[in-house]
Amino acid sequence: MTTAQEQFIEILRQDVEQFEAAAERIEELLPHLGRELQEQWRFTAKARRSLIEELRVLLRKAEKAA
């Protein structure tokens, strides 16, 4: 595995973890936010889940190729 591949995998792993953690923190705050913000968060939930899943797939493929 090259240094570039190692860096790519590490950055991608960190991004997935940070994105998931941020989403969890927002979910905890959601009940305390206004209705419009809650609705918008829910409207974008599918896109968020899809992005996280696509990043996980990319990470698995990168790790497998390494």
N, CA, C and O atoms as CSV, one atom per row, in Angstrom:
chain,resi,resn,atom,element,x,y,z
A,1,MET,N,N,0.856,-1.171,0.000
A,1,MET,CA,C,0.000,0.000,0.000
A,1,MET,C,C,0.904,1.238,0.000
A,1,MET,O,O,1.893,1.302,0.730
A,2,THR,N,N,0.551,2.188,-0.811
A,2,THR,CA,C,1.337,3.408,-0.888
A,2,THR,C,C,0.921,4.383,0.211
A,2,THR,O,O,-0.139,4.250,0.823
A,3,THR,N,N,1.771,5.342,0.434
A,3,THR,CA,C,1.478,6.365,1.429
A,3,THR,C,C,0.211,7.122,1.061
A,3,THR,O,O,-0.587,7.455,1.936
A,4,ALA,N,N,0.020,7.395,-0.221
A,4,ALA,CA,C,-1.177,8.099,-0.667
A,4,ALA,C,C,-2.430,7.275,-0.347
A,4,ALA,O,O,-3.438,7.830,0.089
A,5,GLN,N,N,-2.372,5.970,-0.560
A,5,GLN,CA,C,-3.516,5.112,-0.245
A,5,GLN,C,C,-3.797,5.107,1.252
A,5,GLN,O,O,-4.951,5.180,1.675
A,6,GLU,N,N,-2.747,5.021,2.041
A,6,GLU,CA,C,-2.914,5.033,3.497
A,6,GLU,C,C,-3.549,6.333,3.964
A,6,GLU,O,O,-4.448,6.331,4.805
A,7,GLN,N,N,-3.075,7.440,3.413
A,7,GLN,CA,C,-3.622,8.741,3.782
A,7,GLN,C,C,-5.076,8.852,3.362
A,7,GLN,O,O,-5.911,9.355,4.114
A,8,PHE,N,N,-5.380,8.380,2.150
A,8,PHE,CA,C,-6.756,8.422,1.646
A,8,PHE,C,C,-7.686,7.650,2.572
A,8,PHE,O,O,-8.752,8.141,2.944
A,9,ILE,N,N,-7.280,6.447,2.938
A,9,ILE,CA,C,-8.102,5.603,3.809
A,9,ILE,C,C,-8.295,6.263,5.173
A,9,ILE,O,O,-9.405,6.275,5.706
A,10,GLU,N,N,-7.238,6.802,5.729
A,10,GLU,CA,C,-7.333,7.431,7.045
A,10,GLU,C,C,-8.230,8.672,7.006
A,10,GLU,O,O,-9.064,8.867,7.889
A,11,ILE,N,N,-8.057,9.492,5.999
A,11,ILE,CA,C,-8.900,10.694,5.873
A,11,ILE,C,C,-10.359,10.300,5.693
A,11,ILE,O,O,-11.245,10.880,6.321
A,12,LEU,N,N,-10.608,9.322,4.845
A,12,LEU,CA,C,-11.976,8.876,4.604
A,12,LEU,C,C,-12.588,8.290,5.875
A,12,LEU,O,O,-13.745,8.571,6.186
A,13,ARG,N,N,-11.840,7.493,6.601
A,13,ARG,CA,C,-12.319,6.908,7.860
A,13,ARG,C,C,-12.683,8.025,8.851
A,13,ARG,O,O,-13.730,7.977,9.496
A,14,GLN,N,N,-11.813,9.015,8.959
A,14,GLN,CA,C,-12.076,10.136,9.858
A,14,GLN,C,C,-13.317,10.913,9.427
A,14,GLN,O,O,-14.127,11.314,10.264
A,15,ASP,N,N,-13.464,11.124,8.122
A,15,ASP,CA,C,-14.627,11.856,7.623
A,15,ASP,C,C,-15.934,11.139,7.958
A,15,ASP,O,O,-16.904,11.763,8.387
A,16,VAL,N,N,-15.946,9.830,7.758
A,16,VAL,CA,C,-17.151,9.050,8.062
A,16,VAL,C,C,-17.476,9.152,9.552
A,16,VAL,O,O,-18.624,9.391,9.927
A,17,GLU,N,N,-16.474,8.971,10.387
A,17,GLU,CA,C,-16.689,9.030,11.835
A,17,GLU,C,C,-17.159,10.413,12.274
A,17,GLU,O,O,-18.074,10.527,13.089
A,18,GLN,N,N,-16.538,11.465,11.739
A,18,GLN,CA,C,-16.912,12.828,12.114
A,18,GLN,C,C,-18.317,13.174,11.633
A,18,GLN,O,O,-19.086,13.807,12.356
A,19,PHE,N,N,-18.650,12.762,10.422
A,19,PHE,CA,C,-19.977,13.045,9.875
A,19,PHE,C,C,-21.051,12.348,10.710
A,19,PHE,O,O,-22.078,12.944,11.034
A,20,GLU,N,N,-20.808,11.093,11.052
A,20,GLU,CA,C,-21.768,10.356,11.880
A,20,GLU,C,C,-21.900,10.987,13.268
A,20,GLU,O,O,-23.008,11.122,13.787
A,21,ALA,N,N,-20.780,11.370,13.864
A,21,ALA,CA,C,-20.809,11.982,15.198
A,21,ALA,C,C,-21.552,13.318,15.171
A,21,ALA,O,O,-22.325,13.621,16.080
A,22,ALA,N,N,-21.317,14.106,14.138
A,22,ALA,CA,C,-22.004,15.393,14.031
A,22,ALA,C,C,-23.510,15.188,13.874
A,22,ALA,O,O,-24.302,15.903,14.489
A,23,ALA,N,N,-23.901,14.226,13.063
A,23,ALA,CA,C,-25.322,13.942,12.881
A,23,ALA,C,C,-25.965,13.501,14.194
A,23,ALA,O,O,-27.092,13.892,14.497
A,24,GLU,N,N,-25.257,12.694,14.967
A,24,GLU,CA,C,-25.773,12.250,16.260
A,24,GLU,C,C,-25.935,13.420,17.225
A,24,GLU,O,O,-26.926,13.498,17.950
A,25,ARG,N,N,-24.958,14.333,17.232
A,25,ARG,CA,C,-25.053,15.497,18.116
A,25,ARG,C,C,-26.237,16.378,17.730
A,25,ARG,O,O,-26.944,16.888,18.599
A,26,ILE,N,N,-26.450,16.554,16.439
A,26,ILE,CA,C,-27.587,17.355,15.984
A,26,ILE,C,C,-28.889,16.678,16.370
A,26,ILE,O,O,-29.829,17.347,16.802
A,27,GLU,N,N,-28.961,15.355,16.220
A,27,GLU,CA,C,-30.167,14.624,16.607
A,27,GLU,C,C,-30.506,14.860,18.078
A,27,GLU,O,O,-31.676,14.977,18.441
A,28,GLU,N,N,-29.473,14.929,18.921
A,28,GLU,CA,C,-29.700,15.179,20.342
A,28,GLU,C,C,-30.243,16.583,20.584
A,28,GLU,O,O,-31.038,16.793,21.501
A,29,LEU,N,N,-29.820,17.534,19.773
A,29,LEU,CA,C,-30.264,18.921,19.923
A,29,LEU,C,C,-31.612,19.192,19.264
A,29,LEU,O,O,-32.295,20.157,19.609
A,30,LEU,N,N,-31.984,18.361,18.340
A,30,LEU,CA,C,-33.173,18.587,17.520
A,30,LEU,C,C,-34.443,18.911,18.315
A,30,LEU,O,O,-35.175,19.822,17.929
A,31,PRO,N,N,-34.725,18.207,19.393
A,31,PRO,CA,C,-35.954,18.528,20.133
A,31,PRO,C,C,-35.978,19.956,20.680
A,31,PRO,O,O,-37.045,20.475,21.009
A,32,HIS,N,N,-34.833,20.582,20.777
A,32,HIS,CA,C,-34.747,21.928,21.338
A,32,HIS,C,C,-34.734,23.002,20.264
A,32,HIS,O,O,-34.645,24.188,20.580
A,33,LEU,N,N,-34.818,22.613,19.019
A,33,LEU,CA,C,-34.791,23.555,17.903
A,33,LEU,C,C,-36.203,23.824,17.406
A,33,LEU,O,O,-37.142,23.097,17.731
A,34,GLY,N,N,-36.333,24.863,16.627
A,34,GLY,CA,C,-37.633,25.217,16.076
A,34,GLY,C,C,-38.144,24.183,15.084
A,34,GLY,O,O,-37.389,23.370,14.551
A,35,ARG,N,N,-39.428,24.240,14.857
A,35,ARG,CA,C,-40.084,23.273,13.973
A,35,ARG,C,C,-39.509,23.294,12.557
A,35,ARG,O,O,-39.328,22.240,11.947
A,36,GLU,N,N,-39.220,24.487,12.033
A,36,GLU,CA,C,-38.689,24.577,10.670
A,36,GLU,C,C,-37.347,23.859,10.550
A,36,GLU,O,O,-37.100,23.154,9.571
A,37,LEU,N,N,-36.495,24.039,11.535
A,37,LEU,CA,C,-35.201,23.354,11.501
A,37,LEU,C,C,-35.374,21.843,11.640
A,37,LEU,O,O,-34.691,21.074,10.963
A,38,GLN,N,N,-36.270,21.425,12.500
A,38,GLN,CA,C,-36.537,19.993,12.663
A,38,GLN,C,C,-37.030,19.386,11.358
A,38,GLN,O,O,-36.578,18.317,10.949
A,39,GLU,N,N,-37.964,20.079,10.704
A,39,GLU,CA,C,-38.510,19.564,9.442
A,39,GLU,C,C,-37.434,19.491,8.374
A,39,GLU,O,O,-37.345,18.497,7.654
A,40,GLN,N,N,-36.614,20.530,8.260
A,40,GLN,CA,C,-35.559,20.522,7.250
A,40,GLN,C,C,-34.565,19.398,7.508
A,40,GLN,O,O,-34.112,18.742,6.571
A,41,TRP,N,N,-34.226,19.174,8.767
A,41,TRP,CA,C,-33.314,18.084,9.123
A,41,TRP,C,C,-33.918,16.756,8.686
A,41,TRP,O,O,-33.221,15.903,8.137
A,42,ARG,N,N,-35.188,16.585,8.926
A,42,ARG,CA,C,-35.852,15.325,8.547
A,42,ARG,C,C,-35.955,15.176,7.035
A,42,ARG,O,O,-35.831,14.068,6.513
A,43,PHE,N,N,-36.182,16.282,6.325
A,43,PHE,CA,C,-36.266,16.228,4.862
A,43,PHE,C,C,-34.950,15.769,4.247
A,43,PHE,O,O,-34.943,15.122,3.199
A,44,THR,N,N,-33.848,16.100,4.890
A,44,THR,CA,C,-32.541,15.750,4.333
A,44,THR,C,C,-31.978,14.452,4.908
A,44,THR,O,O,-30.847,14.079,4.596
A,45,ALA,N,N,-32.738,13.774,5.726
A,45,ALA,CA,C,-32.260,12.548,6.390
A,45,ALA,C,C,-31.858,11.469,5.380
A,45,ALA,O,O,-30.818,10.831,5.543
A,46,LYS,N,N,-32.659,11.261,4.353
A,46,LYS,CA,C,-32.358,10.213,3.375
A,46,LYS,C,C,-31.045,10.517,2.646
A,46,LYS,O,O,-30.231,9.621,2.425
A,47,ALA,N,N,-30.850,11.763,2.283
A,47,ALA,CA,C,-29.610,12.144,1.596
A,47,ALA,C,C,-28.405,11.933,2.508
A,47,ALA,O,O,-27.353,11.477,2.060
A,48,ARG,N,N,-28.562,12.266,3.782
A,48,ARG,CA,C,-27.475,12.079,4.750
A,48,ARG,C,C,-27.137,10.610,4.906
A,48,ARG,O,O,-25.965,10.234,4.879
A,49,ARG,N,N,-28.153,9.779,5.067
A,49,ARG,CA,C,-27.915,8.338,5.209
A,49,ARG,C,C,-27.260,7.770,3.956
A,49,ARG,O,O,-26.368,6.926,4.044
A,50,SER,N,N,-27.701,8.228,2.800
A,50,SER,CA,C,-27.116,7.756,1.539
A,50,SER,C,C,-25.652,8.160,1.432
A,50,SER,O,O,-24.814,7.362,1.012
A,51,LEU,N,N,-25.346,9.384,1.807
A,51,LEU,CA,C,-23.961,9.840,1.752
A,51,LEU,C,C,-23.084,9.014,2.687
A,51,LEU,O,O,-22.003,8.577,2.293
A,52,ILE,N,N,-23.528,8.799,3.899
A,52,ILE,CA,C,-22.749,8.008,4.847
A,52,ILE,C,C,-22.535,6.596,4.301
A,52,ILE,O,O,-21.429,6.061,4.383
A,53,GLU,N,N,-23.573,6.002,3.753
A,53,GLU,CA,C,-23.440,4.645,3.228
A,53,GLU,C,C,-22.480,4.613,2.035
A,53,GLU,O,O,-21.670,3.693,1.922
A,54,GLU,N,N,-22.561,5.594,1.157
A,54,GLU,CA,C,-21.653,5.643,0.000
A,54,GLU,C,C,-20.208,5.819,0.459
A,54,GLU,O,O,-19.299,5.225,-0.120
A,55,LEU,N,N,-19.990,6.627,1.489
A,55,LEU,CA,C,-18.639,6.803,2.019
A,55,LEU,C,C,-18.133,5.504,2.640
A,55,LEU,O,O,-16.953,5.177,2.511
A,56,ARG,N,N,-19.006,4.769,3.307
A,56,ARG,CA,C,-18.611,3.470,3.882
A,56,ARG,C,C,-18.233,2.483,2.787
A,56,ARG,O,O,-17.251,1.752,2.915
A,57,VAL,N,N,-19.012,2.461,1.712
A,57,VAL,CA,C,-18.709,1.573,0.583
A,57,VAL,C,C,-17.344,1.931,-0.001
A,57,VAL,O,O,-16.525,1.051,-0.266
A,58,LEU,N,N,-17.109,3.207,-0.196
A,58,LEU,CA,C,-15.821,3.666,-0.715
A,58,LEU,C,C,-14.689,3.265,0.213
A,58,LEU,O,O,-13.636,2.820,-0.244
A,59,LEU,N,N,-14.899,3.419,1.509
A,59,LEU,CA,C,-13.880,3.053,2.486
A,59,LEU,C,C,-13.588,1.554,2.425
A,59,LEU,O,O,-12.425,1.151,2.424
A,60,ARG,N,N,-14.629,0.730,2.375
A,60,ARG,CA,C,-14.421,-0.732,2.297
A,60,ARG,C,C,-13.646,-1.104,1.039
A,60,ARG,O,O,-12.746,-1.943,1.084
A,61,LYS,N,N,-13.997,-0.479,-0.087
A,61,LYS,CA,C,-13.298,-0.780,-1.334
A,61,LYS,C,C,-11.838,-0.330,-1.266
A,61,LYS,O,O,-10.944,-1.020,-1.757
A,62,ALA,N,N,-11.612,0.813,-0.664
A,62,ALA,CA,C,-10.232,1.309,-0.541
A,62,ALA,C,C,-9.413,0.392,0.345
A,62,ALA,O,O,-8.258,0.093,0.040
A,63,GLU,N,N,-10.013,-0.058,1.451
A,63,GLU,CA,C,-9.300,-0.959,2.352
A,63,GLU,C,C,-9.026,-2.307,1.680
A,63,GLU,O,O,-7.966,-2.903,1.873
A,64,LYS,N,N,-9.978,-2.770,0.902
A,64,LYS,CA,C,-9.812,-4.054,0.209
A,64,LYS,C,C,-8.728,-3.946,-0.860
A,64,LYS,O,O,-7.971,-4.892,-1.078
A,65,ALA,N,N,-8.654,-2.804,-1.520
A,65,ALA,CA,C,-7.670,-2.623,-2.580
A,65,ALA,C,C,-6.268,-2.392,-2.033
A,65,ALA,O,O,-5.279,-2.536,-2.753
A,66,ALA,N,N,-6.189,-2.037,-0.768
A,66,ALA,CA,C,-4.870,-1.709,-0.177
A,66,ALA,C,C,-4.038,-2.956,0.073
A,66,ALA,O,O,-2.913,-2.860,0.561
